[in-house]
Amino acid sequence: MGLLDNLENQALGNVLGGSSNPLAAGILQMIQNQPGGLQGMVQSFHDKGMGGVVSSWVGSGANTPITSDQVHQVLGSDQVKALAAKAGINPDVAGAAIAQILPGLVDKLTPNGSVPDQNNVLAMATNMLKNLGTKAS
């Protein structure tokens, strides 16, 4: 899984370090544009029978992994294809990369173990970028 680990580290490093990565930036934008924002996406996981998985990301324990198939099931293949197109990569690669990136990203956006108000998600992501960008320098 070296390639996927590389993609995850690069995407998270770029997103959280302030550089531009189309897939990671697209995931943040997708969360922000989701009906209900992050709360809406979390609810989608619950609705699709994966509440325990997403709750582990929001909570303070270890993040339960998710598969590419589960990403497609919850987000929908059209959303995965759109993110892949934005990043200029194959949808299969995008599904696997999203599966690697999303748990850590949701974890970082829910530092207190609860889902923030939709309006706060973008502000939190911006602050996260600033704080981690300074640490990376």
N, C-alpha and C positions, 0 to 999 in steps of 0.2 A: 504494500500500500504506500510505497515511497512517493509516487507521483501525487497521490491525493494528500499525503501529509505535507508535501512541498506546496501544493496549491493552497491548503489550509493555512500554513504558516505564512506564505507570501500574501494571501488575501487578507488575513487578519493583521499581519504586520503592516501591510499597506493601508488598510482601512484605519486601523488603530494608530498607525504611525503618521498618518496624514497624507500619504501618497495616494495617487489615484489608481484604483483597481476596479475595472468595470463590473466584474461579477459581485464583489463585495459591496461596492457602491450601489449596484442594482438591488441587492438584497435589502440594504438599508432603505432605499427608495420604495421597494415593494412593501416593506413593513409599514412605512409611513403612509403609503397610499391604500393599504388594505382597509376595507370598511371596518371601522372600529380600531384601526391602527394595530399596535402590538397586542392589545387586548383581543381584537378581532381574530388575529392570527392564532393566538393561544386558544381561543374558543374553537377555532376550526380544528385544531388538534384534538380537543376534547370531543367535539362532534364526530370525528372520524375514529374514535376509540383509542386515541393515543394521548389521553390526558396525563397518564403517569409519566410518559416520556417528556412532554413539555413541562410538566410540573417539576421534574428534576432539573431542568435548565433554569427555571425561575427560582427554585429553592436554593439553599446554601450547600447542598451536598454535591456529589459527583454528577456530571451530566451523562444521562443515558444516551448512548449513540442512536442514530437513526440511519436507515438505509436509503439508497437512491429511490427504491420503489415506494417507500413511505413518503418521501418528499413529493413524488409524483402524485400519490394518493391524496395528500393533504393540500398541496399548493395547486395541483392540477398540471397536466402536461403542457397546456398552453402557457402557463406562467413560467415553467421551467424553460420552455423553448424561447420565450421572450427574454429571459435572463441570459440564456446561452447566446442568443443573437446579439444582445447588448455587449457581451464580453467577447464575442467573436470566437466562440468555442462550440464544440459538438454538444447537443442536448444531453447525451449520455454522460459525458464528462461533467457537464454543468450539474446534473442531478447528483452525481457523486460528490462534487465539490461543495454544493449547497449543503448536503448531508454532513459534511465535515465542518463547514463554517457556521451554520445556523445555530447549533447548540451553544457554542462559545459566544456568539453575538447576542443571543437572547440572554444568556447568563450575564454578560456585561451590561445589558440594558435594564437588568432587574437586580441591581446590587443589594437591595434591601429585602430580597425574597418576595417581592410583590410587583405586579405589573403597574407601571406608571400610567398616568393620564396620557391620552393620545398626544396632546399638545406638548408634553414633556419629552417624548421619545426623541424628537429631532434635537432638542436642546441637550439632552443627555448624550446623544451620539456626538454632537459638536464638542461638548466638554470633554468627552472621552478622547476624541481625536486630539484636542489641545493638550490634555494632560499627558497622554501617552506619547504624543509627538515630541514633547519636551524631554521626556525620559529617554527617548530613542536617540536624541541628539548627542 
